[in-house]
Amino acid sequence: MLVRELLTREVAVVREGSALDAAVRILAERGVSALPVVDAAGHVVGILSEADVLRLYLSADPRAHLRTTVGQELAEAPWPALVSDVMTPDPVTAQEGTDASDVAQLLADTGWKSVPVVDDHGVLVGMVSRSDVIRALSTNDAQIWLHVVRDFADLERTRWSASVVRGVITVRGVEAGREARLAAAIAATAPGARGVVIEDAVAGAPLERAADA
């Protein structure tokens, strides 16, 4: 499965010179974990995440920090004014053709909640998040099967058949070699696919096994 099959294309963005207060409101109102920061041409130059905002110095409640020293004042760091003051510059990005499993591994390893997706020129095309991956993995076997058989029908591969068990697609009726590779590539694009097995129609043994999607 590729990132293009998972990503959310309509996403809110901010500019480096945007007011930080306004950006924080967007995070809260939209219920998103991060906002890509783009330049005038749409290139991703940074990302503003919930973690970036939480790392800011928040004014302490004086009731929890009372001091007996007369005249002592609580020092407060000024609240940054612009997104550029807080954002993480040059974030890690993915492309539409990136393997979704690689992005899932990245999100799992880093604890990030989302990653910007860009084209070959670094222009934002969307975001892929942990929830996008989870939604794909939650696709039931019947939906996966329907997607695969429709794709086979579109290619007029009437001899090919498929079955799906717990997200793993087994394809039958294909010839070894180029045809088997084609069938594996098509089946692997089904949302929710966790693996593809191309089975020998005669022996019932796997001809090819695609990597988990």
Backbone as a printed PyTorch tensor [residue, N CA C, xyz], in Angstrom:
tensor([[[  0.8470,  -1.1880,   0.0000],
         [  0.0000,   0.0000,   0.0000],
         [  0.8870,   1.2440,   0.0000]],

        [[  0.5280,   2.2130,  -0.8050],
         [  1.3200,   3.4280,  -0.9170],
         [  0.6530,   4.5800,  -0.1750]],

        [[  1.4550,   5.5800,   0.1510],
         [  0.9570,   6.7270,   0.9120],
         [ -0.1870,   7.4170,   0.1830]],

        [[ -0.1580,   7.4560,  -1.1500],
         [ -1.2170,   8.1460,  -1.8960],
         [ -2.5860,   7.5410,  -1.6280]],

        [[ -2.6230,   6.2960,  -1.1990],
         [ -3.8880,   5.6290,  -0.9270],
         [ -4.4000,   5.8840,   0.4840]],

        [[ -3.6070,   6.5940,   1.3010],
         [ -3.9770,   6.8460,   2.6920],
         [ -4.1110,   8.3220,   3.0400]],

        [[ -3.3250,   9.1430,   2.3750],
         [ -3.1560,  10.5190,   2.8400],
         [ -4.4450,  11.3340,   2.8210]],

        [[ -4.4670,  12.3450,   3.6610],
         [ -5.5340,  13.3410,   3.6790],
         [ -5.0360,  14.5340,   2.8810]],

        [[ -5.7560,  14.8960,   1.8190],
         [ -5.2740,  15.9390,   0.9250],
         [ -5.7010,  17.3470,   1.3480]],

        [[ -6.8750,  17.4780,   1.9100],
         [ -7.3520,  18.7970,   2.3200],
         [ -6.8970,  19.0620,   3.7490]],

        [[ -5.8140,  19.7970,   3.8960],
         [ -5.2700,  20.0610,   5.2270],
         [ -5.0720,  21.5650,   5.4310]],

        [[ -5.1760,  21.9850,   6.6730],
         [ -4.9180,  23.3830,   7.0210],
         [ -3.4150,  23.6190,   7.0420]],

        [[ -2.9960,  24.7880,   6.5840],
         [ -1.5800,  25.1420,   6.5750],
         [ -1.4040,  26.5260,   7.1840]],

        [[ -0.1800,  26.8260,   7.5860],
         [  0.1630,  28.1560,   8.0720],
         [  1.4660,  28.5840,   7.4080]],

        [[  1.7550,  29.8610,   7.5020],
         [  3.0030,  30.4190,   6.9660],
         [  3.9480,  30.7400,   8.1140]],

        [[  5.2240,  30.8770,   7.8120],
         [  6.2100,  31.2090,   8.8440],
         [  5.8520,  32.5030,   9.5650]],

        [[  5.2920,  33.4600,   8.8200],
         [  4.9620,  34.7480,   9.4100],
         [  3.5820,  34.8180,  10.0290]],

        [[  2.8670,  33.6700,  10.0750],
         [  1.5320,  33.6620,  10.6910],
         [  1.6420,  33.8900,  12.1910]],

        [[  0.6070,  34.4990,  12.7540],
         [  0.5770,  34.7200,  14.2040],
         [  0.4690,  33.3770,  14.9100]],

        [[  1.3010,  33.1640,  15.9060],
         [  1.2940,  31.8940,  16.6280],
         [ -0.0560,  31.6620,  17.3050]],

        [[ -0.6350,  32.7000,  17.8900],
         [ -1.9270,  32.5430,  18.5660],
         [ -2.9860,  32.0090,  17.6020]],

        [[ -2.9860,  32.5210,  16.3770],
         [ -3.9620,  32.0660,  15.3830],
         [ -3.7070,  30.6060,  15.0100]],

        [[ -2.4390,  30.2340,  14.8910],
         [ -2.0970,  28.8550,  14.5480],
         [ -2.5120,  27.8940,  15.6560]],

        [[ -2.3310,  28.3000,  16.8960],
         [ -2.7320,  27.4470,  18.0230],
         [ -4.2470,  27.2510,  18.0220]],

        [[ -4.9860,  28.3000,  17.6640],
         [ -6.4460,  28.1670,  17.5900],
         [ -6.8510,  27.1670,  16.5000]],

        [[ -6.1140,  27.1860,  15.3730],
         [ -6.4170,  26.2310,  14.3060],
         [ -6.1830,  24.8050,  14.7900]],

        [[ -5.0720,  24.5820,  15.5050],
         [ -4.8040,  23.2580,  16.0540],
         [ -5.9560,  22.7930,  16.9390]],

        [[ -6.4380,  23.6950,  17.7770],
         [ -7.5040,  23.3450,  18.7190],
         [ -8.8380,  23.1390,  18.0160]],

        [[ -9.1850,  24.0640,  17.1280],
         [-10.5050,  24.0100,  16.4820],
         [-10.6240,  22.8500,  15.4960]],

        [[ -9.5290,  22.5460,  14.8000],
         [ -9.5590,  21.4620,  13.8170],
         [ -9.3110,  20.0980,  14.4270]],

        [[ -8.8130,  20.0880,  15.6510],
         [ -8.5270,  18.8190,  16.2940],
         [ -7.4140,  18.0430,  15.6280]],

        [[ -6.4200,  18.7630,  15.0860],
         [ -5.2860,  18.1010,  14.4300],
         [ -4.0610,  18.2150,  15.3190]],

        [[ -3.1070,  17.3340,  15.0970],
         [ -1.9180,  17.3050,  15.9440],
         [ -0.7800,  18.1560,  15.4060]],

        [[ -0.8570,  18.5500,  14.1370],
         [  0.2320,  19.3290,  13.5470],
         [ -0.2660,  20.0960,  12.3260]],

        [[  0.4090,  21.2080,  12.0570],
         [  0.1100,  22.0190,  10.8740],
         [  1.3770,  22.1660,  10.0440]],

        [[  1.3360,  21.8080,   8.7640],
         [  2.4950,  22.0580,   7.9130],
         [  2.6740,  23.5560,   7.7030]],

        [[  3.9180,  23.9770,   7.6850],
         [  4.2500,  25.3800,   7.4380],
         [  4.7990,  25.4700,   6.0240]],

        [[  4.1900,  26.3010,   5.1940],
         [  4.5760,  26.3730,   3.7880],
         [  4.9750,  27.7960,   3.4080]],

        [[  5.7580,  27.8910,   2.3310],
         [  6.1050,  29.2120,   1.8070],
         [  5.0750,  29.6140,   0.7560]],

        [[  5.3360,  30.7220,   0.0710],
         [  4.3690,  31.2560,  -0.8890],
         [  4.0940,  30.2950,  -2.0380]],

        [[  5.0590,  29.4210,  -2.3570],
         [  4.8920,  28.4750,  -3.4610],
         [  4.3510,  27.1250,  -3.0030]],

        [[  4.0690,  26.9970,  -1.7090],
         [  3.5290,  25.7500,  -1.1990],
         [  4.5620,  24.7350,  -0.7450]],

        [[  5.8540,  25.1150,  -0.7980],
         [  6.8960,  24.2080,  -0.3310],
         [  6.8390,  24.0850,   1.1960]],

        [[  7.0300,  22.8790,   1.6940],
         [  7.0350,  22.6580,   3.1360],
         [  8.3650,  23.1300,   3.7130]],

        [[  8.3040,  24.0850,   4.6260],
         [  9.5140,  24.6240,   5.2410],
         [  9.5810,  24.3160,   6.7310]],

        [[  8.4980,  23.7760,   7.2750],
         [  8.4890,  23.4680,   8.7000],
         [  7.1950,  22.7860,   9.0880]],

        [[  7.0760,  22.4870,  10.3590],
         [  5.8350,  21.9240,  10.8820],
         [  5.6320,  22.4460,  12.2990]],

        [[  4.4020,  22.7920,  12.6080],
         [  4.0530,  23.2550,  13.9520],
         [  3.1860,  22.1780,  14.5850]],

        [[  3.7000,  21.5330,  15.6150],
         [  2.9840,  20.4280,  16.2400],
         [  2.5050,  20.8140,  17.6450]],

        [[  1.6210,  19.9740,  18.1680],
         [  1.1720,  20.1630,  19.5440],
         [  2.3730,  20.1570,  20.4840]],

        [[  3.3390,  19.2790,  20.2150],
         [  4.5140,  19.1830,  21.0770],
         [  5.3120,  20.4870,  21.0670]],

        [[  5.4140,  21.1260,  19.8900],
         [  6.1260,  22.4010,  19.8050],
         [  5.4690,  23.4430,  20.7040]],

        [[  4.1400,  23.4590,  20.6980],
         [  3.4090,  24.4280,  21.5070],
         [  3.5420,  24.1010,  22.9870]],

        [[  3.4570,  22.8290,  23.3400],
         [  3.5350,  22.4360,  24.7410],
         [  4.9000,  22.7150,  25.3460]],

        [[  5.9200,  22.7430,  24.4960],
         [  7.2610,  23.0250,  25.0090],
         [  7.4520,  24.4870,  25.3790]],

        [[  6.5270,  25.3270,  24.9590],
         [  6.6420,  26.7450,  25.3090],
         [  6.5180,  26.9340,  26.8140]],

        [[  7.1390,  27.9740,  27.2960],
         [  6.9930,  28.3150,  28.7120],
         [  5.5860,  28.8350,  28.9400]],

        [[  4.8460,  28.1950,  29.8380],
         [  3.4940,  28.6400,  30.1710],
         [  3.5430,  29.3750,  31.4940]],

        [[  2.8130,  30.4690,  31.5780],
         [  2.8140,  31.2800,  32.7900],
         [  2.3810,  30.4380,  33.9810]],

        [[  3.1680,  30.5080,  35.0510],
         [  2.8490,  29.7460,  36.2540],
         [  1.7050,  30.4130,  37.0070]],

        [[  0.8940,  29.6130,  37.6460],
         [ -0.1660,  30.1390,  38.5000],
         [  0.4750,  30.6240,  39.7900]],

        [[  0.4010,  31.9240,  40.1010],
         [  1.0920,  32.4640,  41.2840],
         [  0.6220,  31.8360,  42.5800]],

        [[ -0.5800,  31.2750,  42.6020],
         [ -1.0740,  30.6700,  43.8400],
         [ -0.2810,  29.4280,  44.2130]],

        [[  0.3560,  28.8060,  43.2240],
         [  1.1530,  27.6130,  43.4930],
         [  2.6210,  27.9430,  43.7240]],

        [[  2.9820,  29.2120,  43.5960],
         [  4.3840,  29.6110,  43.7030],
         [  4.5590,  30.8240,  44.6030]],

        [[  3.7890,  30.9170,  45.6740],
         [  3.9010,  32.0490,  46.5820],
         [  5.2530,  32.0350,  47.2880]],

        [[  5.8480,  33.1910,  47.4540],
         [  7.1280,  33.3260,  48.1420],
         [  6.9830,  34.3330,  49.2800]],

        [[  7.7700,  34.1250,  50.3100],
         [  7.6910,  35.0340,  51.4570],
         [  8.5830,  36.2510,  51.2800]],

        [[  9.4950,  36.1890,  50.3250],
         [ 10.4040,  37.3060,  50.1070],
         [  9.6480,  38.4860,  49.5240]],

        [[  9.7320,  39.6150,  50.2070],
         [  9.0210,  40.8060,  49.7620],
         [  9.6410,  41.3260,  48.4710]],

        [[  8.8060,  41.6510,  47.5330],
         [  9.2750,  42.2490,  46.2900],
         [  9.7550,  41.2510,  45.2550]],

        [[  9.7430,  39.9680,  45.6170],
         [ 10.1850,  38.9830,  44.6220],
         [  9.1420,  38.8440,  43.5280]],

        [[  9.5490,  38.8450,  42.2980],
         [  8.6300,  38.7420,  41.1800],
         [  8.8850,  37.4530,  40.4060]],

        [[  7.8210,  36.8990,  39.8690],
         [  7.9410,  35.7150,  39.0340],
         [  8.3200,  36.1350,  37.6180]],

        [[  9.4380,  35.6240,  37.1520],
         [  9.8700,  35.9620,  35.7980],
         [  9.0710,  35.1550,  34.7880]],

        [[  8.6620,  35.8150,  33.7430],
         [  7.9160,  35.1490,  32.6880],
         [  8.6160,  35.3550,  31.3440]],

        [[  8.7890,  34.2900,  30.6340],
         [  9.3420,  34.3980,  29.2910],
         [  8.2490,  34.9240,  28.3670]],

        [[  8.5780,  35.7910,  27.4530],
         [  7.5620,  36.3240,  26.5470],
         [  7.0140,  35.2250,  25.6300]],

        [[  5.7250,  35.2910,  25.3490],
         [  5.0880,  34.3390,  24.4390],
         [  5.5200,  34.6600,  23.0150]],

        [[  6.0700,  33.6950,  22.2730],
         [  6.5000,  33.9710,  20.8980],
         [  5.3380,  34.4960,  20.0610]],

        [[  5.6580,  35.3700,  19.1230],
         [  4.6060,  36.0060,  18.3280],
         [  4.3070,  35.2630,  17.0380]],

        [[  5.3210,  34.6370,  16.4440],
         [  5.1520,  34.0640,  15.1090],
         [  5.3480,  32.5560,  15.1000]],

        [[  4.7720,  31.9230,  14.1040],
         [  4.9390,  30.4870,  13.9180],
         [  6.4160,  30.1370,  13.7650]],

        [[  7.1700,  30.9770,  13.0650],
         [  8.5880,  30.7100,  12.8270],
         [  9.3970,  30.6510,  14.1170]],

        [[  8.8920,  31.2440,  15.1810],
         [  9.6030,  31.2330,  16.4640],
         [  9.5190,  29.8730,  17.1540]],

        [[  8.5620,  29.0630,  16.7540],
         [  8.2690,  27.8300,  17.4940],
         [  8.3670,  26.5730,  16.6290]],

        [[  8.0910,  26.7070,  15.3380],
         [  7.9850,  25.5380,  14.4590],
         [  9.2800,  24.7380,  14.4060]],

        [[  9.1680,  23.4820,  13.9930],
         [ 10.3210,  22.6430,  13.7030],
         [ 10.6450,  22.8090,  12.2190]],

        [[ 11.8140,  23.3620,  11.8770],
         [ 12.1320,  23.5810,  10.4590],
         [ 12.5600,  22.2950,   9.7620]],

        [[ 12.4230,  22.2910,   8.4460],
         [ 12.8840,  21.1780,   7.6100],
         [ 12.4400,  19.8200,   8.1580]],

        [[ 11.1260,  19.6080,   8.2780],
         [ 10.6550,  18.3440,   8.8560],
         [ 10.8470,  17.1660,   7.9140]],

        [[ 10.8170,  15.9800,   8.4730],
         [ 10.8160,  14.7560,   7.6650],
         [  9.5020,  14.7120,   6.8860]],

        [[  9.5880,  14.3700,   5.6110],
         [  8.3960,  14.2930,   4.7610],
         [  8.3410,  12.9370,   4.0650]],

        [[  7.1950,  12.6400,   3.5120],
         [  7.0130,  11.4340,   2.6970],
         [  6.5210,  11.8750,   1.3300]],

        [[  6.5510,  10.9630,   0.3730],
         [  6.0010,  11.2190,  -0.9460],
         [  4.8520,  10.2580,  -1.2120]],

        [[  4.0370,  10.5770,  -2.1990],
         [  2.8690,   9.7510,  -2.4870],
         [  3.2520,   8.3150,  -2.8250]],

        [[  4.4210,   8.1360,  -3.4180],
         [  4.8570,   6.7980,  -3.7910],
         [  5.5990,   6.0520,  -2.6960]],

        [[  5.7120,   6.6550,  -1.5150],
         [  6.3730,   5.9970,  -0.3950],
         [  5.5290,   4.8200,   0.0980]],

        [[  6.1900,   3.7390,   0.4800],
         [  5.4870,   2.5790,   1.0380],
         [  4.8540,   2.9940,   2.3680]],

        [[  3.5590,   2.7630,   2.5020],
         [  2.8530,   3.1640,   3.7260],
         [  3.4140,   2.4610,   4.9510]],

        [[  3.9450,   1.2520,   4.7760],
         [  4.5040,   0.5440,   5.9230],
         [  5.7450,   1.2500,   6.4560]],

        [[  6.5110,   1.9060,   5.5630],
         [  7.6900,   2.6600,   6.0130],
         [  7.2660,   3.8580,   6.8550]],

        [[  6.1880,   4.5310,   6.4330],
         [  5.6870,   5.6730,   7.1980],
         [  5.1240,   5.2040,   8.5390]],

        [[  4.4070,   4.0820,   8.5200],
         [  3.8600,   3.5410,   9.7640],
         [  4.9790,   3.2290,  10.7510]],

        [[  6.0750,   2.6660,  10.2520],
         [  7.2170,   2.3560,  11.1110],
         [  7.8340,   3.6330,  11.6600]],

        [[  7.9460,   4.6600,  10.8180],
         [  8.4900,   5.9470,  11.2540],
         [  7.6320,   6.5510,  12.3660]],

        [[  6.3180,   6.5350,  12.1820],
         [  5.4150,   7.0950,  13.1940],
         [  5.5120,   6.3080,  14.4950]],

        [[  5.6420,   5.0000,  14.3820],
         [  5.7440,   4.1660,  15.5810],
         [  7.0580,   4.4120,  16.3180]],

        [[  8.1490,   4.5350,  15.5580],
         [  9.4770,   4.6880,  16.1690],
         [  9.6740,   6.0530,  16.8130]],

        [[  9.1120,   7.0890,  16.1870],
         [  9.3520,   8.4600,  16.6600],
         [  8.2860,   8.9720,  17.6150]],

        [[  7.0960,   8.3660,  17.5680],
         [  5.9980,   8.8880,  18.3730],
         [  5.2880,  10.0560,  17.7210]],

        [[  5.7140,  10.4200,  16.4940],
         [  5.0130,  11.4870,  15.7730],
         [  3.6100,  11.0220,  15.4210]],

        [[  2.7110,  11.9780,  15.2720],
         [  1.3350,  11.6390,  14.9360],
         [  1.0310,  11.7850,  13.4580]],

        [[  1.8530,  12.5460,  12.7390],
         [  1.6060,  12.7450,  11.3120],
         [  2.8810,  13.2010,  10.6170]],

        [[  2.8670,  13.0760,   9.2860],
         [  4.0120,  13.4780,   8.4690],
         [  3.4770,  14.1740,   7.2230]],

        [[  4.0740,  15.3180,   6.8290],
         [  3.6580,  15.9680,   5.5830],
         [  4.0260,  15.1020,   4.3810]],

        [[  3.1830,  15.1640,   3.3590],
         [  3.4460,  14.4480,   2.1120],
         [  3.6770,  15.5020,   1.0290]],

        [[  4.7750,  15.3780,   0.2920],
         [  5.1500,  16.3690,  -0.7200],
         [  5.3460,  15.7000,  -2.0720]],

        [[  5.3380,  16.5380,  -3.1290],
         [  5.6430,  16.0210,  -4.4610],
         [  7.1440,  16.0790,  -4.7010]],

        [[  7.5650,  15.8170,  -5.9330],
         [  8.9940,  15.7720,  -6.2440],
         [  9.6910,  17.1130,  -6.0610]],

        [[  8.9140,  18.1950,  -5.9840],
         [  9.4940,  19.5310,  -5.8290],
         [  9.3480,  20.0550,  -4.4020]],

        [[  8.8930,  19.2070,  -3.4940],
         [  8.7620,  19.6250,  -2.1040],
         [  7.5000,  20.3990,  -1.8000]],

        [[  6.5560,  20.3980,  -2.7440],
         [  5.2880,  21.1040,  -2.5450],
         [  4.3110,  20.1920,  -1.8040]],

        [[  3.6360,  20.7390,  -0.8220],
         [  2.7220,  19.9540,  -0.0040],
         [  1.5590,  19.4120,  -0.8290]],

        [[  1.2580,  18.1250,  -0.6520],
         [  0.0730,  17.5340,  -1.2840],
         [ -0.8960,  16.9760,  -0.2440]],

        [[ -0.4550,  16.8850,   1.0150],
         [ -1.3490,  16.3920,   2.0570],
         [ -0.5800,  15.9700,   3.2860]],

        [[ -1.2630,  15.2570,   4.1720],
         [ -0.6580,  14.7380,   5.3970],
         [ -1.0750,  13.2820,   5.5490]],

        [[ -0.1970,  12.4740,   6.1130],
         [ -0.5560,  11.1040,   6.4620],
         [ -0.3310,  10.9610,   7.9630]],

        [[ -1.3320,  10.4350,   8.6470],
         [ -1.2960,  10.3660,  10.1030],
         [ -1.4360,   8.9430,  10.5970]],

        [[ -1.1990,   8.7720,  11.8920],
         [ -1.3910,   7.4520,  12.4850],
         [ -2.8360,   6.9910,  12.3130]],

        [[ -3.7760,   7.9280,  12.4510],
         [ -5.1860,   7.5420,  12.3120],
         [ -5.4980,   7.1080,  10.8790]],

        [[ -4.8200,   7.7100,   9.8730],
         [ -5.0080,   7.2720,   8.4870],
         [ -4.5760,   5.8160,   8.3240]],

        [[ -3.4330,   5.4740,   8.9280],
         [ -2.9290,   4.1040,   8.8380],
         [ -3.8630,   3.1400,   9.5570]],

        [[ -4.3190,   3.5310,  10.7410],
         [ -5.2100,   2.6580,  11.5110],
         [ -6.5120,   2.4230,  10.7690]],

        [[ -7.0400,   3.4630,  10.1240],
         [ -8.2850,   3.2960,   9.3640],
         [ -8.1030,   2.2770,   8.2350]],

        [[ -6.9380,   2.3500,   7.5650],
         [ -6.6770,   1.4030,   6.4850],
         [ -6.5750,  -0.0220,   7.0160]],

        [[ -5.8990,  -0.1720,   8.1520],
         [ -5.7330,  -1.5030,   8.7260],
         [ -7.0490,  -2.0860,   9.2270]],

        [[ -8.0220,  -1.2010,   9.4990],
         [ -9.3040,  -1.6740,  10.0150],
         [-10.2480,  -2.1240,   8.9000]],

        [[ -9.8250,  -1.9480,   7.6320],
         [-10.6540,  -2.3790,   6.5140],
         [-10.9030,  -3.8810,   6.6090]],

        [[-12.1770,  -4.3080,   6.4990],
         [-12.4550,  -5.7310,   6.6720],
         [-12.1200,  -6.5270,   5.4120]],

        [[-12.0470,  -7.8360,   5.5710],
         [-11.6250,  -8.7060,   4.4780],
         [-12.5350,  -8.5970,   3.2580]],

        [[-13.8430,  -8.4550,   3.4940],
         [-14.7820,  -8.3760,   2.3660],
         [-14.5200,  -7.1340,   1.5240]],

        [[-14.2130,  -5.9990,   2.1760],
         [-13.9260,  -4.7670,   1.4420],
         [-12.6340,  -4.8950,   0.6490]],

        [[-11.6400,  -5.5280,   1.2550],
         [-10.3680,  -5.7370,   0.5540],
         [-10.5880,  -6.6210,  -0.6760]],

        [[-11.3210,  -7.7200,  -0.4750],
         [-11.5950,  -8.6520,  -1.5800],
         [-12.3100,  -7.9450,  -2.7260]],

        [[-13.3190,  -7.1200,  -2.3910],
         [-14.0700,  -6.4260,  -3.4230],
         [-13.1740,  -5.4860,  -4.2090]],

        [[-12.2790,  -4.7970,  -3.5220],
         [-11.3570,  -3.8860,  -4.1960],
         [-10.4570,  -4.6580,  -5.1630]],

        [[ -9.9430,  -5.7950,  -4.7240],
         [ -9.0240,  -6.5820,  -5.5540],
         [ -9.7270,  -7.1340,  -6.7870]],

        [[-10.8970,  -7.7370,  -6.6130],
         [-11.5730,  -8.3530,  -7.7690],
         [-12.0330,  -7.2920,  -8.7660]],

        [[-12.3680,  -6.1110,  -8.2800],
         [-12.7210,  -5.0330,  -9.2080],
         [-11.5150,  -4.6110, -10.0280]],

        [[-10.3570,  -4.5240,  -9.3820],
         [ -9.1390,  -4.1600, -10.1080],
         [ -8.7870,  -5.2320, -11.1400]],

        [[ -8.9410,  -6.4920, -10.7730],
         [ -8.6740,  -7.5690, -11.7230],
         [ -9.6460,  -7.4970, -12.9090]],

        [[-10.9100,  -7.2070, -12.6110],
         [-11.9170,  -7.1210, -13.6720],
         [-11.6130,  -5.9670, -14.6240]],

        [[-11.1400,  -4.8350, -14.0660],
         [-10.7990,  -3.6820, -14.9040],
         [ -9.6950,  -4.0240, -15.8990]],

        [[ -8.8170,  -4.9580, -15.5080],
         [ -7.7190,  -5.3860, -16.3830],
         [ -8.1160,  -6.5880, -17.2460]],

        [[ -9.3890,  -7.0050, -17.1160],
         [ -9.9140,  -8.1550, -17.8570],
         [ -9.1300,  -9.4270, -17.5540]],

        [[ -8.7080,  -9.5430, -16.2990],
         [ -8.0280, -10.7680, -15.8630],
         [ -9.0700, -11.6810, -15.2100]],

        [[ -9.9030, -12.2780, -16.0480],
         [-11.0170, -13.0780, -15.5420],
         [-10.5640, -14.3980, -14.9310]],

        [[ -9.3460, -14.8380, -15.2810],
         [ -8.8460, -16.1000, -14.7130],
         [ -8.3440, -15.9270, -13.2850]],

        [[ -8.0270, -14.7030, -12.9160],
         [ -7.4770, -14.4670, -11.5850],
         [ -8.5870, -14.4620, -10.5450]],

        [[ -8.3180, -15.0600,  -9.4250],
         [ -9.2620, -15.0220,  -8.3130],
         [ -8.5000, -14.6800,  -7.0390]],

        [[ -9.2360, -14.2920,  -6.0190],
         [ -8.5870, -13.8810,  -4.7740],
         [ -9.4250, -14.2840,  -3.5780]],

        [[ -8.7480, -14.5150,  -2.4750],
         [ -9.4000, -14.6940,  -1.1780],
         [ -8.6090, -13.8760,  -0.1620]],

        [[ -9.2750, -13.4780,   0.9020],
         [ -8.6300, -12.6160,   1.8940],
         [ -8.9070, -13.1590,   3.2870]],

        [[ -7.8570, -13.3400,   4.0670],
         [ -7.9840, -13.7730,   5.4610],
         [ -7.1290, -12.8570,   6.3250]],

        [[ -7.7890, -12.1140,   7.2020],
         [ -7.1070, -11.1890,   8.1210],
         [ -6.1730, -10.2420,   7.3630]],

        [[ -6.6330,  -9.7580,   6.2260],
         [ -5.8890,  -8.7680,   5.4620],
         [ -4.8730,  -9.3230,   4.4990]],

        [[ -4.5870, -10.6150,   4.5720],
         [ -3.6200, -11.2280,   3.6580],
         [ -4.3740, -11.7630,   2.4420]],

        [[ -3.9850, -11.2880,   1.2640],
         [ -4.6630, -11.6310,   0.0150],
         [ -3.9400, -12.7840,  -0.6680]],

        [[ -4.6690, -13.8400,  -0.9800],
         [ -4.1210, -14.9520,  -1.7570],
         [ -4.7300, -14.8990,  -3.1510]],

        [[ -3.8580, -14.8140,  -4.1660],
         [ -4.3000, -14.7130,  -5.5570],
         [ -4.0050, -16.0240,  -6.2610]],

        [[ -4.9660, -16.5040,  -7.0210],
         [ -4.8220, -17.7660,  -7.7420],
         [ -5.1310, -17.5600,  -9.2250]],

        [[ -4.6890, -18.5110, -10.0450],
         [ -4.9910, -18.4710, -11.4680],
         [ -4.0330, -17.6440, -12.2880]],

        [[ -2.8670, -17.3270, -11.7460],
         [ -1.8910, -16.5220, -12.4800],
         [ -0.6920, -17.3830, -12.8610]],

        [[ -0.0030, -16.9640, -13.8860],
         [  1.1970, -17.6620, -14.3200],
         [  2.4110, -17.0930, -13.6070]],

        [[  3.4150, -17.9240, -13.4470],
         [  4.6430, -17.4790, -12.7910],
         [  5.3370, -16.4070, -13.6210]],

        [[  6.1520, -15.6170, -12.9500],
         [  6.9200, -14.5960, -13.6500],
         [  6.2350, -13.2450, -13.6680]],

        [[  6.2240, -12.6460, -14.8440],
         [  5.7280, -11.2790, -14.9900],
         [  4.2680, -11.1590, -14.5550]],

        [[  3.4390, -12.1430, -14.9260],
         [  2.0260, -12.0690, -14.5690],
         [  1.8420, -12.1460, -13.0540]],

        [[  2.6140, -12.9890, -12.4020],
         [  2.5300, -13.1090, -10.9510],
         [  2.9440, -11.8070, -10.2750]],

        [[  3.9870, -11.1760, -10.7950],
         [  4.4410,  -9.9050, -10.2140],
         [  3.3990,  -8.8110, -10.3920]],

        [[  2.7490,  -8.8060, -11.5670],
         [  1.7020,  -7.8250, -11.8290],
         [  0.5340,  -8.0290, -10.8670]],

        [[  0.1140,  -9.2620, -10.6990],
         [ -1.0080,  -9.5540,  -9.8030],
         [ -0.6820,  -9.1450,  -8.3710]],

        [[  0.5460,  -9.4160,  -7.9380],
         [  0.9600,  -9.0570,  -6.5810],
         [  0.9510,  -7.5440,  -6.3900]],

        [[  1.4370,  -6.8240,  -7.4080],
         [  1.4910,  -5.3610,  -7.3070],
         [  0.0910,  -4.7680,  -7.2360]],

        [[ -0.8280,  -5.3000,  -8.0290],
         [ -2.2030,  -4.7860,  -8.0270],
         [ -2.8820,  -5.0800,  -6.7010]],

        [[ -2.7560,  -6.3070,  -6.2120],
         [ -3.4080,  -6.6830,  -4.9610],
         [ -2.8750,  -5.8730,  -3.7880]],

        [[ -1.5910,  -5.5750,  -3.8210],
         [ -0.9740,  -4.8530,  -2.7030],
         [ -1.5010,  -3.4360,  -2.5600]],

        [[ -2.1250,  -2.8870,  -3.6090],
         [ -2.6390,  -1.5140,  -3.5220],
         [ -3.9750,  -1.4400,  -2.7990]],

        [[ -4.5910,  -2.5740,  -2.5060],
         [ -5.8970,  -2.5500,  -1.8480],
         [ -5.7790,  -1.9740,  -0.4510]],

        [[ -6.6080,  -0.9860,  -0.1150],
         [ -6.5710,  -0.4300,   1.2390],
         [ -6.8130,  -1.5170,   2.2780]],

        [[ -5.9240,  -1.5950,   3.2590],
         [ -6.0570,  -2.5960,   4.3050],
         [ -5.2670,  -3.8640,   4.0550]],

        [[ -4.6680,  -3.9980,   2.8560],
         [ -3.8920,  -5.2030,   2.5530],
         [ -2.6840,  -5.2990,   3.4770]],

        [[ -2.5050,  -6.4560,   4.0890],
         [ -1.3790,  -6.6620,   4.9990],
         [ -0.3170,  -7.5780,   4.4030]],

        [[ -0.6230,  -8.1840,   3.2850],
         [  0.3130,  -9.0550,   2.6140],
         [ -0.3580,  -9.6830,   1.4090]],

        [[  0.4490, -10.1630,   0.4570],
         [ -0.0900, -10.7820,  -0.7540],
         [  0.6650, -12.0730,  -1.0330]],

        [[ -0.0750, -13.1440,  -1.3000],
         [  0.5070, -14.4270,  -1.6810],
         [ -0.0420, -14.7960,  -3.0540]],

        [[  0.8520, -15.1080,  -3.9960],
         [  0.4470, -15.5740,  -5.3230],
         [  0.6130, -17.0870,  -5.3270]],

        [[ -0.4840, -17.7920,  -5.4730],
         [ -0.4590, -19.2490,  -5.3130],
         [ -0.4570, -19.9710,  -6.6550]],

        [[  0.3760, -21.0150,  -6.7490],
         [  0.4170, -21.8720,  -7.9310],
         [ -0.9170, -22.5950,  -8.0710]],

        [[ -1.5290, -22.4560,  -9.2220],
         [ -2.8620, -23.0260,  -9.4290],
         [ -2.8580, -24.5460,  -9.3800]],

        [[ -1.7180, -25.1620,  -9.7060],
         [ -1.6560, -26.6200,  -9.7410],
         [ -1.1880, -27.1920,  -8.4030]],

        [[ -0.0300, -26.7130,  -7.9590],
         [  0.5690, -27.2820,  -6.7530],
         [ -0.0090, -26.6930,  -5.4730]],

        [[ -0.6210, -25.5210,  -5.5890],
         [ -1.1440, -24.8730,  -4.3980],
         [ -0.0840, -24.2450,  -3.5240]],

        [[  1.1440, -24.1630,  -4.0700],
         [  2.2400, -23.5560,  -3.3100],
         [  2.4410, -22.1250,  -3.7500]],

        [[  2.9660, -21.2860,  -2.8780],
         [  3.1850, -19.8820,  -3.2430],
         [  4.2090, -19.7360,  -4.3650]],

        [[  3.8220, -18.9860,  -5.4110],
         [  4.7820, -18.6210,  -6.4490],
         [  5.6080, -17.4370,  -5.9930]],

        [[  4.9050, -16.4540,  -5.4460],
         [  5.5620, -15.2420,  -4.9730],
         [  4.8240, -14.7540,  -3.7490]],

        [[  5.5520, -14.1650,  -2.8390],
         [  4.9440, -13.5710,  -1.6620],
         [  5.3980, -12.1290,  -1.5670]],

        [[  4.4670, -11.2090,  -1.6820],
         [  4.8240,  -9.7970,  -1.5960],
         [  5.0250,  -9.4120,  -0.1550]],

        [[  5.8690,  -8.4120,   0.0520],
         [  6.0800,  -7.9000,   1.3980],
         [  4.7950,  -7.3790,   1.9620]],

        [[  4.6770,  -7.4250,   3.2810],
         [  3.4730,  -6.8980,   3.9120],
         [  3.2430,  -5.4800,   3.4870]],

        [[  1.9700,  -5.1160,   3.2270],
         [  1.6450,  -3.7790,   2.7660],
         [  1.6810,  -2.8240,   3.9130]]])
